[in-house]
Amino acid sequence: MHARTKVTVRYAETDKMGIVHHSNYPIWYEIARNDYIKMFGISYTDMENAGVMTPLLNLSCHFGIPALYEDELIIRTWVQTITAARIIFTYTVKRIEKDGSETELGYGTTEHGFVDSKTFRPTSIKKRFPKLYEDISAAVKHF
């Protein structure tokens, strides 16, 4: 199971060369990650209000073709791995071409830990949100 998040490149996201600055990709990943979690009937806000946070442990971005101002993009997001203590998301960024086809511009991953919001110590998502853990685990197995 994957999420598809649409983003239109804003002028402020481009640099002097007229291409999207690399620092925008992690922001787009965050938007897409939120959309992915919402597919399971919960939001990051719900998780945080219940005492679970997901700090970033690792980030990778691979760039191929540059995105340009006003490009319509699709960020495809899925979970590569989930354990009780961590989760790894994978992303592909594609431009929607005028003929409706999609051209891959880049891809990346983010790895997050599950921590208690008061202590910042690792916590088990399997125990704190068993249904979410089961649903995402099932989606990983069938992807």
Summary of the structure (lengths in Angstrom):
residues: 143
radius of gyration: 16.2
end to end distance: 5.6
largest distance: 51.0
contacts: 416
relative contact order: 0.22
helix: 28%
strand: 40%
